[in-house]
């Protein structure tokens, strides 16, 4: 379900009726290590600057220019990328993605407040210019305003990128230390908030009448399910009277769930979800830092993956990681650091990102820049590194033949919470299930280990069963933030508004192919993996103990960490929310697992 890294992830391309185009493969050159004189040919600072600049600034390149800047290979053949993308839908998807990328720029009137830009009044005339400028024709005026706006955009982007560059370097090179410092700050802030609450209660006395918002939400969902508009509308009014975006956990949940119910009643779920507020890169990185400090879920997932990979590559010289899902690159630097400090020297590392061609946010250029950023990080830790990406219309169309797997490399396939976005039986009643197809393809790759992370939930067959499941899930997430983060935190509000809120709205207000997430319980995934021809590895006690010590030492006491059926389970106050496991193909020996 919702995860801060999902900021770079939108709905899958809806191409259920048309045959899927073949995947597009592109490859960045191998990363050179530092020169013998100690100079760094591709310093991390410069690469981060390039990465952030292109994330924050509007890019005027056309889609063909962006694609042809890459070395593209389709199933082993080299040719011009635009000739390799069959179907106008894919080309349009990429073109739209380039346009969506510009939405990261501020869209308010702040451009006009800068001293470098001429002030424009409400009637559209420029003020403060010399008199002779008034006789310019309309076209000249528009051209000059356009140039001024671009200059202002560059000025703002330059200001933002300085902070983003520092944050990105900090998260990639010093993630653990940064997280520990942020957790300590949160503890101090929470202690101060608790003291304020005590003083406030002493002054005001008893609180006002308590309203059962959870019951009201379920009753409103029941009325919505039966299309009882009048009853649902009356219940929504009651909910809104007590819901509050800056209140306690349940008040915040009610605030966003009321939006979802209202959107469902109006039939505008898809439209509202696709037009949710989005953050700048600087804001996103700050929110990501907050989430990592407030919640252990992502940290545990990354630790489990990194330690499992370290075990698989022990004594080996080449490592190939195939990583499913959209990422901004923040989850691999810790592994690169571990590999760089290996006693027998680091292996050669190749990371292949398997991503989706889709009409929002992430054109190929951004994937390429993420690769450059990771390459520089690998260079910092002196790890020979190569980055590749496979962009396909659907994850289930990617097979071993698309990945250029080499026989002497340790192959690791990684899926962190991505496959719940694949269509399932609720959408595909005929033909092979996309989830089963994707898992069978992974099995055919014969990985040395397949690392799987899943959201442990089940929506059921009806809207009401899904609503109850989503309510329990998001209540837990909001409760975690309430227990670890002050209610007046602007970053907490940004996380809820721009990440948790939109996904909750989608789960409540959308149906069919427009529904982004379809999570399953870990035992359901276990059965799917077995059917796909994979066998589960035993959890290593040393990995589990290390992770448990980390959680107990640094995180809130109500976080749950357990084991069941060789799954590592994560949760909150007894409710299991995530699960992680490792697999190999059934024909492989698992006795050492």
LOGU-883264 format. One line per field, with one value per residue (C-alpha): z, x, y; residue number from 0. Coordinates in Angstrom, 2 decimals, m for minus. Each point is the difference from the previous one (the first is absolute). Layout:
N
zz: (Z; ...) .
xx: (X; ...) .
yy: (Y; ...) .
n: (NUM; ...) .
END
This chain:
593
zz: (0.00; 0.64; 0.39; m0.28; m2.94; m1.82; m0.64; m3.26; m0.84; m1.68; m1.41; m2.49; m3.68; m0.73; m3.10; 0.84; m3.46; m2.16; m0.20; 2.11; m1.81; 0.72; 2.79; m0.74; 1.43; 0.59; 1.44; 1.60; m0.36; 2.85; 2.77; 0.03; 3.40; 1.17; m2.00; 1.29; 0.97; 2.33; m2.13; m0.52; m3.66; 0.96; 3.43; 2.03; 0.58; m3.72; m0.82; 2.75; m1.31; m3.47; 1.37; 2.14; m2.67; m2.52; 2.61; 0.92; m3.25; m3.04; m2.84; m3.50; m1.71; m2.10; 0.67; m2.88; 1.14; 3.53; m1.15; m2.58; 2.59; 1.45; m1.36; m0.63; m0.65; m0.67; 0.62; m0.91; m3.13; m0.19; m1.93; 0.33; 3.01; m1.69; m2.63; 2.77; 1.82; m1.92; 0.22; 0.34; 3.53; 1.33; m1.73; 1.33; 3.46; m0.05; m1.37; 2.70; 2.59; m1.07; 0.50; 3.40; 1.14; m0.25; 2.70; 2.56; m0.51; 2.14; m1.74; 2.12; m0.52; 1.84; m3.29; m0.11; 3.45; m0.90; m0.62; m3.24; m1.51; m1.09; 2.15; m1.86; 1.13; m0.08; m3.31; m1.67; m0.46; 1.09; 2.52; 0.75; m3.60; m1.95; m2.01; m3.36; 0.85; m0.02; m3.77; m0.44; m1.74; 1.77; m1.44; 1.18; 3.46; 0.25; m1.11; 2.64; 2.72; m1.07; 0.32; 3.39; 1.22; m1.10; 1.82; 3.11; m0.29; m0.20; 3.02; 2.10; m1.20; 0.82; 3.53; 0.48; m1.48; 2.51; 2.84; m1.97; m0.91; 3.65; 1.10; m2.73; 0.77; 3.69; m0.62; m2.42; 1.86; 3.66; 0.16; 3.32; 1.87; m1.38; 1.06; 3.56; 0.35; m1.35; 2.39; 2.95; m1.10; m0.32; 3.55; 1.34; m2.00; 1.24; 3.62; m0.43; m1.59; 2.85; 2.51; m1.90; m0.04; 3.77; 0.60; m2.46; 1.65; 3.46; m1.23; m1.97; 2.18; m1.54; m3.77; m2.17; m0.93; m1.81; m3.42; m1.45; m3.36; m0.96; 0.37; m1.95; m2.84; m0.23; 0.06; m2.77; m2.04; 0.41; m1.23; m2.89; m0.96; m0.32; m1.82; 2.77; m0.84; 2.64; 2.91; m1.20; m0.34; 3.51; 1.44; m1.92; 1.58; 3.47; m0.82; m1.35; 3.16; 2.05; m2.56; 0.04; m2.16; 2.95; 2.75; 1.61; m2.03; m0.43; m0.82; m2.74; m1.36; m0.07; m1.87; m2.90; 0.01; m0.22; m3.16; m1.40; 0.76; m1.41; m3.19; m0.35; 0.39; m2.66; m2.35; m0.08; 1.69; m2.96; m0.88; 3.56; 0.58; m3.15; 0.96; 3.59; 1.27; m0.64; 1.75; m1.26; 0.28; 3.04; 1.77; m0.95; 1.38; 3.27; 0.26; m0.77; 2.83; 2.38; m1.00; 0.49; 3.47; 1.08; m1.39; m0.25; m2.87; m2.89; 2.02; 0.93; m3.62; m1.22; 2.75; m0.80; m3.71; 0.52; 2.48; m2.17; m3.03; 1.98; 0.92; m3.61; m1.45; 2.65; m1.67; m3.46; m2.35; m2.02; 1.14; m2.14; 1.76; m1.92; 1.85; m0.78; 0.56; m0.14; 2.34; 0.43; 0.86; 3.78; 0.92; m1.54; 1.40; 3.30; m1.90; m2.06; 3.24; 1.41; m3.19; m0.12; 3.48; m0.73; 1.17; m3.28; m2.01; m1.63; m2.84; m3.32; 0.42; m2.68; 0.89; m2.52; 0.78; m1.42; m0.37; m1.70; m2.99; 1.33; m0.64; 3.17; 1.80; m1.02; m3.56; m0.98; 0.70; 3.70; 0.18; m1.75; 2.47; 2.92; m1.56; m0.20; 3.63; 1.11; m2.18; 1.81; 3.35; m1.00; m1.00; 3.43; 1.61; m2.67; m1.37; m3.74; m1.17; m3.02; m0.25; m2.43; m0.34; m1.71; m0.73; m0.90; m0.31; 2.67; 2.51; m0.96; m3.54; 1.18; m0.19; 0.34; m3.67; 0.71; 2.78; m1.62; 2.86; 0.03; 1.31; 2.43; 1.92; 3.16; m1.07; 2.57; m0.85; 2.34; 0.37; 2.79; 0.25; m3.77; m1.08; 1.89; m2.88; m2.48; m1.18; 1.60; m0.30; 0.84; m3.37; m2.09; m0.03; m3.26; m0.98; 2.15; 3.18; m0.32; 3.51; m0.77; m3.35; 1.62; 2.65; m2.58; m2.02; 3.10; 0.65; m3.57; 0.64; 2.51; 2.52; 2.77; 2.19; m0.55; 2.80; 0.44; 2.11; 0.12; 1.61; 2.18; m0.66; m1.92; m1.51; m0.51; m2.74; 0.97; 0.54; 3.67; 0.71; m1.74; 1.90; 3.36; m0.95; m1.20; 3.14; 2.25; m2.03; m0.13; 3.59; 0.95; m2.16; 1.35; 3.53; m0.50; m1.04; 2.96; 2.36; m1.50; m1.60; 1.40; m1.31; m0.98; m2.20; m3.47; m1.47; 1.56; m1.59; m3.36; 0.25; 0.77; m2.63; m2.88; 0.63; 2.38; m0.85; m3.80; 0.33; 2.52; m2.37; m2.87; 2.07; 1.04; m3.11; m2.91; m1.45; m2.58; m1.94; 1.70; 3.38; 0.56; 2.81; 0.49; 2.95; 1.10; 3.22; 0.18; m0.03; m3.30; m1.47; 1.42; m1.93; m3.19; 0.28; 0.45; m3.06; m1.97; 0.76; 2.85; 3.37; 3.14; 1.77; 3.76; 1.91; 1.23; 3.79; m0.17; m2.41; 2.08; 3.25; m1.48; m1.31; 3.26; 1.98; m2.29; 0.40; 3.78; 0.47; m2.05; m0.75; 1.87; 2.28; m1.80; m3.28; m0.62; m1.39; m0.25; m2.04; m1.54; m2.68; m0.87; m0.45; 1.90; 1.17; 0.80; 1.63; 2.57; 3.29; m0.98; m3.56; m2.74; m2.78; m2.01; m0.61; m1.56; m1.26; m2.26; m2.74; m2.57; m2.87; 1.26; m1.77; 1.94; 3.25; 2.99; 2.82; 0.77; 0.17) .
xx: (0.00; 1.14; 3.72; 2.00; 1.97; m3.31; 0.11; 1.73; m2.68; m3.36; m2.67; 0.96; m0.68; m3.46; 0.64; m2.04; m1.47; 3.04; 3.13; 2.84; 3.02; 3.33; 2.16; 2.53; 3.47; 2.58; 3.46; 2.28; 3.77; 1.83; 1.11; 3.71; 1.66; 2.15; 3.12; 3.41; 0.70; m2.98; m2.30; m3.53; m1.10; m3.69; m0.23; m3.11; m0.57; m0.05; m2.23; m2.45; m0.06; m0.85; m2.62; m1.71; 0.18; m1.82; m2.52; m0.92; 0.25; m2.25; 1.64; m0.76; 1.30; m2.47; m0.64; 2.15; 3.00; m0.29; m0.24; 2.75; 2.43; m0.03; 1.60; m3.14; m0.03; m3.21; 0.42; 3.67; m0.18; 1.22; m2.07; m1.62; m2.32; m2.99; 0.00; m0.04; m3.07; m2.93; m3.39; m0.92; m1.29; 3.52; 1.40; m2.85; 0.56; 3.61; m0.80; m2.59; 2.50; 2.40; m2.76; m0.91; 3.59; m0.36; m2.67; 2.77; 0.51; m1.99; m3.20; m0.92; 0.67; 3.30; 1.85; m1.34; 1.20; 3.69; 1.96; 1.35; m3.48; m2.09; m3.10; m3.24; m3.26; m3.37; m0.90; 3.02; 2.08; 3.61; 0.91; 3.34; 1.24; 1.19; m2.68; 1.40; m0.71; m3.77; m0.10; 1.26; m2.44; m1.73; 2.20; 3.22; m1.48; m0.98; 3.46; 1.68; m2.36; 0.78; 3.74; m0.53; m2.03; 2.71; 2.60; m2.15; m0.44; 3.75; 0.47; m2.49; 1.35; 3.52; m1.05; m1.83; 2.70; 2.59; m2.09; m1.05; 3.58; 1.04; m3.00; 0.48; 3.70; m0.79; m2.64; 2.14; 3.30; m1.00; m3.52; 0.39; 1.66; m2.55; m2.88; 1.35; 0.33; m3.49; m1.46; 1.63; m1.46; m3.45; 0.25; 0.79; m2.85; m2.44; 1.04; m0.63; m3.39; m0.99; 0.85; m2.10; m2.95; 0.18; 0.07; m2.85; m2.15; 0.62; m1.18; m3.06; m1.13; m1.98; m0.12; m3.08; m2.34; 1.77; m1.39; 0.58; 1.39; 0.87; m3.66; m1.20; 2.42; m1.18; m3.64; 0.70; 1.76; m3.04; m2.30; 2.37; 0.09; m3.80; 0.01; m2.02; 1.08; m2.10; 1.20; 3.60; m0.13; m1.34; 2.66; 2.70; m1.12; 0.35; 3.43; 1.26; m1.13; 2.44; 2.71; 3.13; 3.15; 2.12; m1.84; 0.65; 0.54; m3.69; m1.00; 2.64; m1.12; m3.59; 1.07; 1.53; m2.54; m2.83; 1.65; 0.11; m3.64; m1.06; 1.98; m1.58; m3.50; 0.75; 1.65; 3.21; 2.46; 2.33; 0.08; 0.69; 2.68; 1.87; m0.08; 1.21; 2.54; 3.60; 3.17; 3.23; 3.07; 1.20; m3.31; m0.03; 3.48; m0.94; m3.16; 2.00; 2.41; m2.92; m1.59; 3.26; 0.41; m3.63; m0.58; 2.26; m1.80; 2.18; 3.19; m0.77; m0.81; 3.30; 2.01; m1.59; 0.77; 3.57; 0.93; m1.58; 1.96; 3.23; m0.49; m0.78; 3.06; 2.43; 3.23; m1.29; 1.36; m3.01; m3.46; m3.05; m3.06; m3.27; m2.19; m3.72; m1.81; 0.52; 2.69; 1.91; 3.19; m0.02; m0.20; 3.24; 2.83; 0.05; 0.62; 2.73; 1.63; m0.10; 1.44; 2.73; 1.20; 0.06; 3.26; 0.70; m0.84; m3.25; m1.58; m0.88; m3.58; m2.63; m3.45; m2.83; m3.15; m3.21; m2.41; m3.29; m0.58; m2.71; m1.38; 1.10; 3.05; 2.81; 1.29; 3.08; 2.19; m0.78; 0.86; 3.26; 0.84; m0.78; 2.46; 2.68; m0.63; 0.38; 3.10; 1.61; m0.99; 1.60; 3.13; 0.06; 0.06; 2.42; m2.42; 0.21; m3.52; m2.26; m3.59; m2.66; m3.74; m2.79; m3.10; m3.08; m3.72; m0.61; 2.24; m1.26; 1.36; 3.62; 1.87; 3.53; 0.72; m0.42; 2.60; 3.25; 0.69; 3.57; 0.89; 2.76; m1.96; m2.06; m3.52; m2.25; m3.58; m1.58; m3.61; m0.75; m3.77; m0.45; m1.90; m3.15; m0.48; m0.28; m3.49; m1.56; m3.05; m2.31; 0.86; 1.19; m2.67; 1.27; 3.54; 3.13; 0.17; 2.67; 1.31; 0.50; 1.60; 2.48; 0.95; 0.44; 2.27; 2.10; 0.20; 1.23; 2.80; 1.36; 1.10; 2.41; m2.57; m3.33; m0.67; m3.65; m1.63; m3.78; m2.74; m1.93; m3.64; m3.01; m2.79; m2.55; m2.61; m2.20; 0.41; m0.95; 2.60; 2.62; m1.07; 0.35; 3.44; 1.20; m1.38; 1.93; 3.19; 0.03; m1.14; 3.16; 2.22; m1.52; 0.23; 3.72; 0.53; m2.08; 2.21; 3.30; m0.51; m1.46; m3.44; 1.11; 2.81; m0.23; 1.91; m2.43; m2.87; 1.80; 0.54; m3.68; m1.31; 2.26; 0.67; m2.37; m3.10; 0.08; 0.48; m2.83; m2.23; 0.86; m0.80; m3.37; m1.17; 1.31; m0.90; 1.28; 3.10; 0.05; 0.67; 3.75; 0.62; m1.34; 1.96; m0.13; 0.87; 3.46; m1.40; m1.74; 3.31; 1.62; m2.45; 0.55; 3.78; m0.26; m2.27; 2.57; 2.65; 1.86; 1.07; 0.31; 3.31; 0.22; 0.34; 3.55; 0.03; 2.95; m1.89; m3.18; 1.89; 1.90; m3.19; m1.85; 2.81; m0.14; m3.76; 0.05; 2.88; m1.21; m3.72; m3.30; m0.87; m3.28; 1.65; m0.44; 2.71; m0.78; 0.39; m2.44; 0.54; 3.46; m1.47; 1.38; m3.05; m0.34; m2.91; m1.37; m1.70; m0.65; m1.18; 2.24; 0.49; 2.99; 1.81; 3.35; 1.45; 2.68; m0.51; 1.85; m1.13; m1.22; 2.70; 2.73; 1.52; m1.48; 1.65; 2.47; m2.76) .
yy: (0.00; 3.54; 0.46; 3.23; m1.37; m0.42; 3.73; m0.94; m2.57; 0.46; m2.29; m2.72; 0.53; m1.37; m2.14; m3.08; m0.43; 0.72; m2.17; 1.38; 1.45; m1.67; 1.44; 2.72; m0.59; 2.68; m0.17; 2.58; m0.39; m1.68; 2.35; 0.78; 0.15; 2.90; 0.78; m0.95; 3.60; m0.02; 2.13; m1.20; m0.02; m0.06; 1.57; m0.69; 3.69; 0.80; m2.95; 0.94; 3.56; m1.26; m2.38; 2.62; 2.67; m2.15; m1.13; 3.57; 1.90; m0.15; m1.89; 1.24; m3.13; m1.93; m3.64; m1.20; 2.02; m1.34; m3.59; 0.14; 1.39; m3.53; m3.10; m2.05; m3.72; m1.93; m3.74; 0.22; 2.17; 3.61; 2.54; 3.39; m0.01; 1.71; m2.72; m2.61; 1.23; m1.50; 1.63; 3.64; m0.54; m0.61; 3.08; 2.11; m1.45; 1.08; 3.45; 0.53; m1.15; 2.74; 2.52; m1.41; 0.37; 3.77; m0.12; m0.27; 3.72; 2.45; 1.09; 3.01; 3.69; m0.07; 0.54; 3.54; 0.94; m0.34; 3.14; m1.41; m0.12; 2.94; 0.41; m0.73; 1.50; m1.74; 1.62; m1.57; 3.21; 0.28; 2.69; 1.64; m0.09; 2.97; 1.78; m1.07; m3.63; 0.60; 0.18; m3.55; m2.22; m2.85; m2.72; 1.67; 0.48; m3.67; m1.08; 2.14; m1.21; m3.55; 0.62; 1.62; m2.94; m2.41; 2.10; m0.04; m3.76; m0.42; 2.24; m1.96; m3.34; 1.10; 0.92; m3.28; m2.20; 1.17; m1.40; m3.07; m0.84; 0.09; m2.09; m2.58; m0.42; m0.34; m2.67; m1.97; 0.10; 0.34; m1.43; m1.86; 2.86; 2.46; m2.23; m0.35; 3.78; 0.56; m2.59; 1.71; 3.33; m1.57; m1.38; 3.46; 1.55; m2.65; 0.56; 3.71; m0.67; m2.34; 2.69; 2.54; m2.42; m0.45; 3.75; 0.54; m2.66; 1.51; 3.37; m1.16; m2.87; m2.85; m0.40; 0.37; m2.87; m2.83; m0.98; m3.48; 1.05; m3.56; m1.05; 3.03; m0.80; m3.61; 1.10; 2.52; m2.70; m2.26; 2.76; 0.68; m3.68; m0.05; 3.35; 1.64; 3.52; 1.73; m2.12; 0.07; 3.77; 0.49; m2.29; 1.84; 3.27; m1.52; m1.41; 3.31; 1.81; m2.06; m0.90; 2.11; m0.17; 1.17; m1.89; m3.37; m3.16; m0.87; 3.57; 0.04; m3.36; 1.25; 3.13; m1.96; m2.81; 2.52; 1.35; m3.51; m0.71; 3.34; m0.66; m3.45; 1.41; 2.63; m2.53; 2.07; m2.35; m0.52; 3.71; 1.16; m2.64; 0.97; 3.69; m0.25; 2.50; m0.93; 1.04; 1.46; m2.19; 1.93; m0.54; m3.66; m0.62; 1.69; m2.09; m3.14; 0.84; 0.47; m3.31; m1.89; 1.47; m0.44; m3.49; m3.05; m1.79; 1.16; m0.30; m3.61; m0.85; 1.46; m1.70; m3.35; 0.40; 1.23; m2.74; m2.69; 1.24; 0.15; m3.64; m1.01; 1.75; m1.22; m1.13; 1.00; 2.65; 1.10; 1.09; 0.83; 1.46; 0.15; 2.48; 0.23; 3.25; 3.75; 1.21; 3.24; m1.90; 0.53; m3.67; m1.33; 2.21; m1.92; m3.24; 1.67; 1.17; m3.53; m1.45; 2.63; m0.99; m3.74; m1.60; m1.80; 3.10; 1.09; m1.97; 1.54; 1.22; 0.36; 1.37; m0.35; 1.96; m1.47; 2.87; 0.82; 2.26; 2.27; 3.48; 1.71; 1.31; m2.30; 0.26; m1.98; 2.98; m0.15; m3.70; 0.76; 2.74; m2.30; m2.44; 2.67; 0.89; m3.63; m0.35; 2.90; m1.48; m3.32; 1.90; 1.63; m3.46; m1.33; m2.58; m0.81; 0.79; m0.13; 1.21; m1.19; 0.35; m1.89; 2.06; m2.02; 0.58; m2.67; m1.70; m3.45; 0.38; 0.12; m3.29; m1.36; 0.77; 3.74; 0.17; m1.17; m2.41; m1.32; m3.48; 1.00; 2.65; m0.38; 0.91; 1.68; 0.98; 2.52; 1.13; 2.45; 0.56; 0.37; m3.10; 0.99; 2.44; m2.86; m0.89; m3.08; m2.24; 2.89; 1.58; m2.94; m2.69; m1.52; m0.81; m0.29; 2.04; 2.74; m0.74; m3.66; 0.82; 2.43; m2.56; m2.77; 2.28; 0.64; m3.73; m0.56; 2.52; m2.55; 2.64; m0.85; 1.72; 1.77; 2.50; 0.89; 2.68; 0.21; 2.07; m2.43; 0.76; m1.31; 2.04; m2.75; m0.09; 2.97; 3.72; m0.31; m2.68; 2.13; 3.11; m1.76; m1.36; 3.40; 1.66; m2.39; 0.39; 3.79; 0.31; m1.88; 2.23; 3.22; m1.40; m0.64; 3.61; 1.19; m2.00; 1.10; 3.43; 3.25; 0.91; 3.49; m1.31; 1.50; m2.95; m2.46; 1.91; m0.03; m3.77; m0.56; 2.42; m1.01; m3.69; m1.73; 2.04; m0.54; m3.76; m0.23; 1.98; m2.35; m3.10; 1.44; 1.82; m2.09; m3.39; m2.48; 0.96; 3.42; m1.60; 0.40; m2.51; m3.54; m1.39; m3.63; m1.81; m1.51; m3.54; 0.77; 1.14; m3.11; m2.16; 2.04; m0.37; m3.76; m0.26; 1.99; m2.63; 1.68; m1.29; 2.11; 0.43; m0.23; 3.24; 0.39; 0.49; 2.40; 2.28; m0.06; 0.65; 2.94; 1.60; m0.61; 1.63; 3.04; 0.39; m0.52; 2.42; 2.92; m0.24; 0.20; m2.92; m0.69; m0.99; m3.71; m2.27; m3.70; m3.19; m2.45; m2.62; 1.43; 3.48; 2.98; 1.94; 3.71; 1.75; 2.38; m0.82; m3.62; 0.64; m1.44; 2.55; m1.24; m3.29; m0.96; m3.26; m1.52; m2.59; m2.11; m2.17; m3.39; m1.95; 1.82; m1.29; 1.87; m1.92; 2.81; 2.64) .
n: (0; 1; 2; 3; 4; 5; 6; 7; 8; 9; 10; 11; 12; 13; 14; 15; 16; 17; 18; 19; 20; 21; 22; 23; 24; 25; 26; 27; 28; 29; 30; 31; 32; 33; 34; 35; 36; 37; 38; 39; 40; 41; 42; 43; 44; 45; 46; 47; 48; 49; 50; 51; 52; 53; 54; 55; 56; 57; 58; 59; 60; 61; 62; 63; 64; 65; 66; 67; 68; 69; 70; 71; 72; 73; 74; 75; 76; 77; 78; 79; 80; 81; 82; 83; 84; 85; 86; 87; 88; 89; 90; 91; 92; 93; 94; 95; 96; 97; 98; 99; 100; 101; 102; 103; 104; 105; 106; 107; 108; 109; 110; 111; 112; 113; 114; 115; 116; 117; 118; 119; 120; 121; 122; 123; 124; 125; 126; 127; 128; 129; 130; 131; 132; 133; 134; 135; 136; 137; 138; 139; 140; 141; 142; 143; 144; 145; 146; 147; 148; 149; 150; 151; 152; 153; 154; 155; 156; 157; 158; 159; 160; 161; 162; 163; 164; 165; 166; 167; 168; 169; 170; 171; 172; 173; 174; 175; 176; 177; 178; 179; 180; 181; 182; 183; 184; 185; 186; 187; 188; 189; 190; 191; 192; 193; 194; 195; 196; 197; 198; 199; 200; 201; 202; 203; 204; 205; 206; 207; 208; 209; 210; 211; 212; 213; 214; 215; 216; 217; 218; 219; 220; 221; 222; 223; 224; 225; 226; 227; 228; 229; 230; 231; 232; 233; 234; 235; 236; 237; 238; 239; 240; 241; 242; 243; 244; 245; 246; 247; 248; 249; 250; 251; 252; 253; 254; 255; 256; 257; 258; 259; 260; 261; 262; 263; 264; 265; 266; 267; 268; 269; 270; 271; 272; 273; 274; 275; 276; 277; 278; 279; 280; 281; 282; 283; 284; 285; 286; 287; 288; 289; 290; 291; 292; 293; 294; 295; 296; 297; 298; 299; 300; 301; 302; 303; 304; 305; 306; 307; 308; 309; 310; 311; 312; 313; 314; 315; 316; 317; 318; 319; 320; 321; 322; 323; 324; 325; 326; 327; 328; 329; 330; 331; 332; 333; 334; 335; 336; 337; 338; 339; 340; 341; 342; 343; 344; 345; 346; 347; 348; 349; 350; 351; 352; 353; 354; 355; 356; 357; 358; 359; 360; 361; 362; 363; 364; 365; 366; 367; 368; 369; 370; 371; 372; 373; 374; 375; 376; 377; 378; 379; 380; 381; 382; 383; 384; 385; 386; 387; 388; 389; 390; 391; 392; 393; 394; 395; 396; 397; 398; 399; 400; 401; 402; 403; 404; 405; 406; 407; 408; 409; 410; 411; 412; 413; 414; 415; 416; 417; 418; 419; 420; 421; 422; 423; 424; 425; 426; 427; 428; 429; 430; 431; 432; 433; 434; 435; 436; 437; 438; 439; 440; 441; 442; 443; 444; 445; 446; 447; 448; 449; 450; 451; 452; 453; 454; 455; 456; 457; 458; 459; 460; 461; 462; 463; 464; 465; 466; 467; 468; 469; 470; 471; 472; 473; 474; 475; 476; 477; 478; 479; 480; 481; 482; 483; 484; 485; 486; 487; 488; 489; 490; 491; 492; 493; 494; 495; 496; 497; 498; 499; 500; 501; 502; 503; 504; 505; 506; 507; 508; 509; 510; 511; 512; 513; 514; 515; 516; 517; 518; 519; 520; 521; 522; 523; 524; 525; 526; 527; 528; 529; 530; 531; 532; 533; 534; 535; 536; 537; 538; 539; 540; 541; 542; 543; 544; 545; 546; 547; 548; 549; 550; 551; 552; 553; 554; 555; 556; 557; 558; 559; 560; 561; 562; 563; 564; 565; 566; 567; 568; 569; 570; 571; 572; 573; 574; 575; 576; 577; 578; 579; 580; 581; 582; 583; 584; 585; 586; 587; 588; 589; 590; 591; 592) .
END
